[in-house]
Amino acid sequence: MLQPARTKYRKLHKGRIRGKATKGASMAYGEFGLQSLEGGKLTSRQIEAARIAITRHVKRGAKLWIRVFPHKSITKKPAETRMGKGKGDVDSYVAPVRRGTMIYEISGLPLDLAKEAFRLASHKLPVKTRLVSRQEGDILG
């Protein structure tokens, strides 16, 4: 699973995910990209599950870039614990994703193979997504 090697602070505020993405919203590396259509949190497990779905479908025949990283810690208190006594321990890490963020990019594939790979990956993610092409930012899915 992806997680930061070090953080300045272990426990973070919850925060809100609002608005459109400004950084990380355009294609930077590949020919095709998977772009989020809504805001949400992607856990490190979801990012990894989608990555495995893509690589299994393309059979290592392409270059894949993961454009999001889970740097935000999520805390959880143990089951059947009374309220109070402070914030819980770090449970997992998530990547906050705004609307329009490019999640994955891929190159070295024909369109139909990339479309199917991203379709399989999108089923693993909690946000709605679409397929975007590098040619003048064409929206394909």
Rosetta constraint file for C-alpha pairs under 8 A:
AtomPair CA 1 CA 44 HARMONIC 5.71 0.50
AtomPair CA 1 CA 45 HARMONIC 6.24 0.50
AtomPair CA 1 CA 48 HARMONIC 6.64 0.50
AtomPair CA 2 CA 44 HARMONIC 5.41 0.50
AtomPair CA 2 CA 45 HARMONIC 7.92 0.50
AtomPair CA 2 CA 48 HARMONIC 7.71 0.50
AtomPair CA 2 CA 69 HARMONIC 7.27 0.50
AtomPair CA 2 CA 70 HARMONIC 6.56 0.50
AtomPair CA 2 CA 93 HARMONIC 8.00 0.50
AtomPair CA 3 CA 44 HARMONIC 7.14 0.50
AtomPair CA 3 CA 69 HARMONIC 7.75 0.50
AtomPair CA 3 CA 70 HARMONIC 5.97 0.50
AtomPair CA 3 CA 71 HARMONIC 6.38 0.50
AtomPair CA 3 CA 93 HARMONIC 6.30 0.50
AtomPair CA 4 CA 70 HARMONIC 7.38 0.50
AtomPair CA 4 CA 71 HARMONIC 5.81 0.50
AtomPair CA 10 CA 73 HARMONIC 7.08 0.50
AtomPair CA 10 CA 90 HARMONIC 7.41 0.50
AtomPair CA 11 CA 73 HARMONIC 6.14 0.50
AtomPair CA 11 CA 74 HARMONIC 7.43 0.50
AtomPair CA 11 CA 75 HARMONIC 7.11 0.50
AtomPair CA 11 CA 90 HARMONIC 6.87 0.50
AtomPair CA 12 CA 72 HARMONIC 6.97 0.50
AtomPair CA 12 CA 73 HARMONIC 6.28 0.50
AtomPair CA 12 CA 74 HARMONIC 7.55 0.50
AtomPair CA 14 CA 74 HARMONIC 7.90 0.50
AtomPair CA 17 CA 39 HARMONIC 6.07 0.50
AtomPair CA 17 CA 40 HARMONIC 6.70 0.50
AtomPair CA 17 CA 96 HARMONIC 6.88 0.50
AtomPair CA 17 CA 97 HARMONIC 7.28 0.50
AtomPair CA 17 CA 98 HARMONIC 6.23 0.50
AtomPair CA 18 CA 39 HARMONIC 6.90 0.50
AtomPair CA 18 CA 98 HARMONIC 6.71 0.50
AtomPair CA 19 CA 39 HARMONIC 7.95 0.50
AtomPair CA 19 CA 98 HARMONIC 6.65 0.50
AtomPair CA 19 CA 99 HARMONIC 6.72 0.50
AtomPair CA 20 CA 98 HARMONIC 5.75 0.50
AtomPair CA 20 CA 99 HARMONIC 4.84 0.50
AtomPair CA 20 CA 100 HARMONIC 6.04 0.50
AtomPair CA 21 CA 25 HARMONIC 5.81 0.50
AtomPair CA 21 CA 98 HARMONIC 5.23 0.50
AtomPair CA 21 CA 99 HARMONIC 5.76 0.50
AtomPair CA 21 CA 100 HARMONIC 5.43 0.50
AtomPair CA 21 CA 101 HARMONIC 5.63 0.50
AtomPair CA 23 CA 101 HARMONIC 7.67 0.50
AtomPair CA 24 CA 67 HARMONIC 7.41 0.50
AtomPair CA 24 CA 101 HARMONIC 5.60 0.50
AtomPair CA 24 CA 102 HARMONIC 5.92 0.50
AtomPair CA 25 CA 35 HARMONIC 7.77 0.50
AtomPair CA 25 CA 100 HARMONIC 5.45 0.50
AtomPair CA 25 CA 101 HARMONIC 4.49 0.50
AtomPair CA 25 CA 102 HARMONIC 5.28 0.50
AtomPair CA 26 CA 101 HARMONIC 7.71 0.50
AtomPair CA 26 CA 102 HARMONIC 6.64 0.50
AtomPair CA 27 CA 31 HARMONIC 7.95 0.50
AtomPair CA 27 CA 32 HARMONIC 7.96 0.50
AtomPair CA 27 CA 33 HARMONIC 6.84 0.50
AtomPair CA 27 CA 102 HARMONIC 7.15 0.50
AtomPair CA 27 CA 105 HARMONIC 7.54 0.50
AtomPair CA 27 CA 134 HARMONIC 6.62 0.50
AtomPair CA 29 CA 65 HARMONIC 7.41 0.50
AtomPair CA 29 CA 105 HARMONIC 6.69 0.50
AtomPair CA 29 CA 106 HARMONIC 7.72 0.50
AtomPair CA 29 CA 107 HARMONIC 7.95 0.50
AtomPair CA 30 CA 63 HARMONIC 7.84 0.50
AtomPair CA 30 CA 64 HARMONIC 7.68 0.50
AtomPair CA 30 CA 65 HARMONIC 7.57 0.50
AtomPair CA 30 CA 105 HARMONIC 5.10 0.50
AtomPair CA 30 CA 106 HARMONIC 4.76 0.50
AtomPair CA 30 CA 107 HARMONIC 4.63 0.50
AtomPair CA 30 CA 134 HARMONIC 7.58 0.50
AtomPair CA 31 CA 105 HARMONIC 7.13 0.50
AtomPair CA 31 CA 106 HARMONIC 6.04 0.50
AtomPair CA 31 CA 107 HARMONIC 4.90 0.50
AtomPair CA 31 CA 108 HARMONIC 7.63 0.50
AtomPair CA 31 CA 133 HARMONIC 5.96 0.50
AtomPair CA 31 CA 134 HARMONIC 5.19 0.50
AtomPair CA 32 CA 105 HARMONIC 5.68 0.50
AtomPair CA 32 CA 106 HARMONIC 5.42 0.50
AtomPair CA 32 CA 107 HARMONIC 6.45 0.50
AtomPair CA 32 CA 114 HARMONIC 7.20 0.50
AtomPair CA 32 CA 131 HARMONIC 6.91 0.50
AtomPair CA 32 CA 132 HARMONIC 5.62 0.50
AtomPair CA 32 CA 133 HARMONIC 4.53 0.50
AtomPair CA 32 CA 134 HARMONIC 6.12 0.50
AtomPair CA 33 CA 102 HARMONIC 6.49 0.50
AtomPair CA 33 CA 103 HARMONIC 7.36 0.50
AtomPair CA 33 CA 104 HARMONIC 5.59 0.50
AtomPair CA 33 CA 105 HARMONIC 4.20 0.50
AtomPair CA 33 CA 106 HARMONIC 6.29 0.50
AtomPair CA 33 CA 131 HARMONIC 5.75 0.50
AtomPair CA 33 CA 132 HARMONIC 5.02 0.50
AtomPair CA 33 CA 133 HARMONIC 6.34 0.50
AtomPair CA 33 CA 134 HARMONIC 7.97 0.50
AtomPair CA 34 CA 102 HARMONIC 5.84 0.50
AtomPair CA 34 CA 103 HARMONIC 5.62 0.50
AtomPair CA 34 CA 104 HARMONIC 5.20 0.50
AtomPair CA 34 CA 105 HARMONIC 6.38 0.50
AtomPair CA 34 CA 118 HARMONIC 6.61 0.50
AtomPair CA 34 CA 129 HARMONIC 6.38 0.50
AtomPair CA 34 CA 130 HARMONIC 5.71 0.50
AtomPair CA 34 CA 131 HARMONIC 4.91 0.50
AtomPair CA 34 CA 132 HARMONIC 6.26 0.50
AtomPair CA 35 CA 100 HARMONIC 5.82 0.50
AtomPair CA 35 CA 101 HARMONIC 5.60 0.50
AtomPair CA 35 CA 102 HARMONIC 4.38 0.50
AtomPair CA 35 CA 103 HARMONIC 5.75 0.50
AtomPair CA 35 CA 104 HARMONIC 7.44 0.50
AtomPair CA 35 CA 129 HARMONIC 5.34 0.50
AtomPair CA 35 CA 130 HARMONIC 5.34 0.50
AtomPair CA 35 CA 131 HARMONIC 6.37 0.50
AtomPair CA 35 CA 132 HARMONIC 6.82 0.50
AtomPair CA 36 CA 97 HARMONIC 7.62 0.50
AtomPair CA 36 CA 98 HARMONIC 7.38 0.50
AtomPair CA 36 CA 99 HARMONIC 5.61 0.50
AtomPair CA 36 CA 100 HARMONIC 5.15 0.50
AtomPair CA 36 CA 101 HARMONIC 5.46 0.50
AtomPair CA 36 CA 102 HARMONIC 6.47 0.50
AtomPair CA 36 CA 103 HARMONIC 6.89 0.50
AtomPair CA 36 CA 127 HARMONIC 6.44 0.50
AtomPair CA 36 CA 128 HARMONIC 5.89 0.50
AtomPair CA 36 CA 129 HARMONIC 4.33 0.50
AtomPair CA 36 CA 130 HARMONIC 6.56 0.50
AtomPair CA 37 CA 99 HARMONIC 5.04 0.50
AtomPair CA 37 CA 100 HARMONIC 5.67 0.50
AtomPair CA 37 CA 101 HARMONIC 7.96 0.50
AtomPair CA 37 CA 127 HARMONIC 7.06 0.50
AtomPair CA 37 CA 128 HARMONIC 5.30 0.50
AtomPair CA 37 CA 129 HARMONIC 5.19 0.50
AtomPair CA 37 CA 130 HARMONIC 6.97 0.50
AtomPair CA 38 CA 97 HARMONIC 8.00 0.50
AtomPair CA 38 CA 98 HARMONIC 6.41 0.50
AtomPair CA 38 CA 99 HARMONIC 4.30 0.50
AtomPair CA 38 CA 100 HARMONIC 7.17 0.50
AtomPair CA 38 CA 127 HARMONIC 6.03 0.50
AtomPair CA 38 CA 128 HARMONIC 6.14 0.50
AtomPair CA 38 CA 129 HARMONIC 7.74 0.50
AtomPair CA 39 CA 96 HARMONIC 7.66 0.50
AtomPair CA 39 CA 97 HARMONIC 5.39 0.50
AtomPair CA 39 CA 98 HARMONIC 4.23 0.50
AtomPair CA 39 CA 99 HARMONIC 4.83 0.50
AtomPair CA 39 CA 127 HARMONIC 6.98 0.50
AtomPair CA 40 CA 96 HARMONIC 6.05 0.50
AtomPair CA 40 CA 97 HARMONIC 5.34 0.50
AtomPair CA 40 CA 98 HARMONIC 6.60 0.50
AtomPair CA 40 CA 126 HARMONIC 7.38 0.50
AtomPair CA 40 CA 127 HARMONIC 6.33 0.50
AtomPair CA 41 CA 94 HARMONIC 5.88 0.50
AtomPair CA 41 CA 95 HARMONIC 5.57 0.50
AtomPair CA 41 CA 96 HARMONIC 4.60 0.50
AtomPair CA 41 CA 97 HARMONIC 5.84 0.50
AtomPair CA 41 CA 126 HARMONIC 7.74 0.50
AtomPair CA 42 CA 46 HARMONIC 6.15 0.50
AtomPair CA 42 CA 47 HARMONIC 6.51 0.50
AtomPair CA 42 CA 70 HARMONIC 7.39 0.50
AtomPair CA 42 CA 94 HARMONIC 5.34 0.50
AtomPair CA 42 CA 95 HARMONIC 5.09 0.50
AtomPair CA 42 CA 96 HARMONIC 6.48 0.50
AtomPair CA 42 CA 97 HARMONIC 7.05 0.50
AtomPair CA 42 CA 125 HARMONIC 7.07 0.50
AtomPair CA 42 CA 126 HARMONIC 7.03 0.50
AtomPair CA 43 CA 47 HARMONIC 6.37 0.50
AtomPair CA 43 CA 70 HARMONIC 6.65 0.50
AtomPair CA 43 CA 92 HARMONIC 7.44 0.50
AtomPair CA 43 CA 93 HARMONIC 6.03 0.50
AtomPair CA 43 CA 94 HARMONIC 4.23 0.50
AtomPair CA 43 CA 95 HARMONIC 6.28 0.50
AtomPair CA 44 CA 48 HARMONIC 6.18 0.50
AtomPair CA 44 CA 69 HARMONIC 7.90 0.50
AtomPair CA 44 CA 70 HARMONIC 5.89 0.50
AtomPair CA 44 CA 92 HARMONIC 7.68 0.50
AtomPair CA 44 CA 93 HARMONIC 6.13 0.50
AtomPair CA 44 CA 94 HARMONIC 5.94 0.50
AtomPair CA 44 CA 95 HARMONIC 7.50 0.50
AtomPair CA 45 CA 49 HARMONIC 6.02 0.50
AtomPair CA 46 CA 50 HARMONIC 6.16 0.50
AtomPair CA 46 CA 124 HARMONIC 6.14 0.50
AtomPair CA 46 CA 125 HARMONIC 5.97 0.50
AtomPair CA 47 CA 51 HARMONIC 6.20 0.50
AtomPair CA 47 CA 125 HARMONIC 7.43 0.50
AtomPair CA 48 CA 52 HARMONIC 6.17 0.50
AtomPair CA 49 CA 53 HARMONIC 6.26 0.50
AtomPair CA 49 CA 121 HARMONIC 7.67 0.50
AtomPair CA 49 CA 124 HARMONIC 6.47 0.50
AtomPair CA 50 CA 54 HARMONIC 6.29 0.50
AtomPair CA 50 CA 120 HARMONIC 7.50 0.50
AtomPair CA 50 CA 121 HARMONIC 4.34 0.50
AtomPair CA 50 CA 122 HARMONIC 7.05 0.50
AtomPair CA 50 CA 123 HARMONIC 7.94 0.50
AtomPair CA 50 CA 124 HARMONIC 5.50 0.50
AtomPair CA 50 CA 125 HARMONIC 7.03 0.50
AtomPair CA 51 CA 55 HARMONIC 6.24 0.50
AtomPair CA 51 CA 66 HARMONIC 7.99 0.50
AtomPair CA 51 CA 121 HARMONIC 6.97 0.50
AtomPair CA 52 CA 56 HARMONIC 5.95 0.50
AtomPair CA 53 CA 57 HARMONIC 6.28 0.50
AtomPair CA 53 CA 117 HARMONIC 7.11 0.50
AtomPair CA 53 CA 120 HARMONIC 6.25 0.50
AtomPair CA 53 CA 121 HARMONIC 5.65 0.50
AtomPair CA 54 CA 58 HARMONIC 6.31 0.50
AtomPair CA 54 CA 117 HARMONIC 4.95 0.50
AtomPair CA 54 CA 118 HARMONIC 6.60 0.50
AtomPair CA 54 CA 120 HARMONIC 7.00 0.50
AtomPair CA 54 CA 121 HARMONIC 6.04 0.50
AtomPair CA 55 CA 59 HARMONIC 5.77 0.50
AtomPair CA 55 CA 60 HARMONIC 5.73 0.50
AtomPair CA 56 CA 60 HARMONIC 7.23 0.50
AtomPair CA 57 CA 117 HARMONIC 5.84 0.50
AtomPair CA 58 CA 62 HARMONIC 6.72 0.50
AtomPair CA 58 CA 113 HARMONIC 7.14 0.50
AtomPair CA 58 CA 114 HARMONIC 7.94 0.50
AtomPair CA 58 CA 117 HARMONIC 6.92 0.50
AtomPair CA 61 CA 108 HARMONIC 7.20 0.50
AtomPair CA 61 CA 109 HARMONIC 7.40 0.50
AtomPair CA 62 CA 106 HARMONIC 6.73 0.50
AtomPair CA 62 CA 107 HARMONIC 5.79 0.50
AtomPair CA 62 CA 108 HARMONIC 4.91 0.50
AtomPair CA 62 CA 109 HARMONIC 6.14 0.50
AtomPair CA 63 CA 106 HARMONIC 5.61 0.50
AtomPair CA 63 CA 107 HARMONIC 5.41 0.50
AtomPair CA 63 CA 108 HARMONIC 6.50 0.50
AtomPair CA 64 CA 104 HARMONIC 7.12 0.50
AtomPair CA 64 CA 105 HARMONIC 5.83 0.50
AtomPair CA 64 CA 106 HARMONIC 4.54 0.50
AtomPair CA 64 CA 107 HARMONIC 6.81 0.50
AtomPair CA 65 CA 104 HARMONIC 5.66 0.50
AtomPair CA 65 CA 105 HARMONIC 5.07 0.50
AtomPair CA 65 CA 106 HARMONIC 6.26 0.50
AtomPair CA 66 CA 103 HARMONIC 6.26 0.50
AtomPair CA 66 CA 104 HARMONIC 4.80 0.50
AtomPair CA 66 CA 105 HARMONIC 6.70 0.50
AtomPair CA 67 CA 102 HARMONIC 6.35 0.50
AtomPair CA 67 CA 103 HARMONIC 5.05 0.50
AtomPair CA 67 CA 104 HARMONIC 5.54 0.50
AtomPair CA 67 CA 105 HARMONIC 7.33 0.50
AtomPair CA 68 CA 95 HARMONIC 6.44 0.50
AtomPair CA 68 CA 97 HARMONIC 7.86 0.50
AtomPair CA 68 CA 102 HARMONIC 7.79 0.50
AtomPair CA 68 CA 103 HARMONIC 5.72 0.50
AtomPair CA 68 CA 104 HARMONIC 7.77 0.50
AtomPair CA 69 CA 94 HARMONIC 7.74 0.50
AtomPair CA 69 CA 95 HARMONIC 5.53 0.50
AtomPair CA 70 CA 93 HARMONIC 5.35 0.50
AtomPair CA 70 CA 94 HARMONIC 4.31 0.50
AtomPair CA 70 CA 95 HARMONIC 3.88 0.50
AtomPair CA 70 CA 96 HARMONIC 7.53 0.50
AtomPair CA 71 CA 93 HARMONIC 6.09 0.50
AtomPair CA 71 CA 94 HARMONIC 6.23 0.50
AtomPair CA 71 CA 95 HARMONIC 6.03 0.50
AtomPair CA 72 CA 93 HARMONIC 5.33 0.50
AtomPair CA 72 CA 94 HARMONIC 5.25 0.50
AtomPair CA 72 CA 95 HARMONIC 6.24 0.50
AtomPair CA 72 CA 96 HARMONIC 7.50 0.50
AtomPair CA 73 CA 90 HARMONIC 6.22 0.50
AtomPair CA 73 CA 91 HARMONIC 7.36 0.50
AtomPair CA 73 CA 92 HARMONIC 5.91 0.50
AtomPair CA 73 CA 93 HARMONIC 4.46 0.50
AtomPair CA 73 CA 94 HARMONIC 6.42 0.50
AtomPair CA 74 CA 90 HARMONIC 5.74 0.50
AtomPair CA 74 CA 91 HARMONIC 5.72 0.50
AtomPair CA 74 CA 92 HARMONIC 5.30 0.50
AtomPair CA 74 CA 93 HARMONIC 5.73 0.50
AtomPair CA 74 CA 94 HARMONIC 7.07 0.50
AtomPair CA 75 CA 87 HARMONIC 7.32 0.50
AtomPair CA 75 CA 88 HARMONIC 5.31 0.50
AtomPair CA 75 CA 89 HARMONIC 5.20 0.50
AtomPair CA 75 CA 90 HARMONIC 4.21 0.50
AtomPair CA 75 CA 91 HARMONIC 5.03 0.50
AtomPair CA 75 CA 92 HARMONIC 7.03 0.50
AtomPair CA 76 CA 87 HARMONIC 7.86 0.50
AtomPair CA 76 CA 88 HARMONIC 4.88 0.50
AtomPair CA 76 CA 89 HARMONIC 5.77 0.50
AtomPair CA 76 CA 90 HARMONIC 6.43 0.50
AtomPair CA 76 CA 91 HARMONIC 5.70 0.50
AtomPair CA 77 CA 81 HARMONIC 7.06 0.50
AtomPair CA 77 CA 87 HARMONIC 7.33 0.50
AtomPair CA 77 CA 88 HARMONIC 4.36 0.50
AtomPair CA 77 CA 89 HARMONIC 6.45 0.50
AtomPair CA 78 CA 88 HARMONIC 7.59 0.50
AtomPair CA 97 CA 101 HARMONIC 6.29 0.50
AtomPair CA 106 CA 114 HARMONIC 7.55 0.50
AtomPair CA 109 CA 113 HARMONIC 6.42 0.50
AtomPair CA 109 CA 114 HARMONIC 6.12 0.50
AtomPair CA 110 CA 114 HARMONIC 6.36 0.50
AtomPair CA 111 CA 115 HARMONIC 6.00 0.50
AtomPair CA 112 CA 116 HARMONIC 6.29 0.50
AtomPair CA 113 CA 117 HARMONIC 6.15 0.50
AtomPair CA 114 CA 118 HARMONIC 6.11 0.50
AtomPair CA 115 CA 119 HARMONIC 6.09 0.50
AtomPair CA 115 CA 131 HARMONIC 6.93 0.50
AtomPair CA 115 CA 141 HARMONIC 7.73 0.50
AtomPair CA 116 CA 120 HARMONIC 6.28 0.50
AtomPair CA 117 CA 121 HARMONIC 6.31 0.50
AtomPair CA 118 CA 122 HARMONIC 5.94 0.50
AtomPair CA 118 CA 131 HARMONIC 7.19 0.50
AtomPair CA 119 CA 123 HARMONIC 6.69 0.50
AtomPair CA 120 CA 124 HARMONIC 7.28 0.50
AtomPair CA 121 CA 125 HARMONIC 6.94 0.50
AtomPair CA 122 CA 127 HARMONIC 7.92 0.50
AtomPair CA 122 CA 128 HARMONIC 7.40 0.50
AtomPair CA 122 CA 129 HARMONIC 6.49 0.50
AtomPair CA 130 CA 139 HARMONIC 7.38 0.50
AtomPair CA 130 CA 140 HARMONIC 7.37 0.50
AtomPair CA 130 CA 141 HARMONIC 5.08 0.50
AtomPair CA 131 CA 139 HARMONIC 6.16 0.50
AtomPair CA 131 CA 140 HARMONIC 5.35 0.50
AtomPair CA 131 CA 141 HARMONIC 4.74 0.50
AtomPair CA 132 CA 137 HARMONIC 6.36 0.50
AtomPair CA 132 CA 138 HARMONIC 5.74 0.50
AtomPair CA 132 CA 139 HARMONIC 4.61 0.50
AtomPair CA 132 CA 140 HARMONIC 5.66 0.50
AtomPair CA 132 CA 141 HARMONIC 7.13 0.50
AtomPair CA 133 CA 137 HARMONIC 5.55 0.50
AtomPair CA 133 CA 138 HARMONIC 5.02 0.50
AtomPair CA 133 CA 139 HARMONIC 6.26 0.50
AtomPair CA 133 CA 140 HARMONIC 6.77 0.50
AtomPair CA 134 CA 138 HARMONIC 6.66 0.50
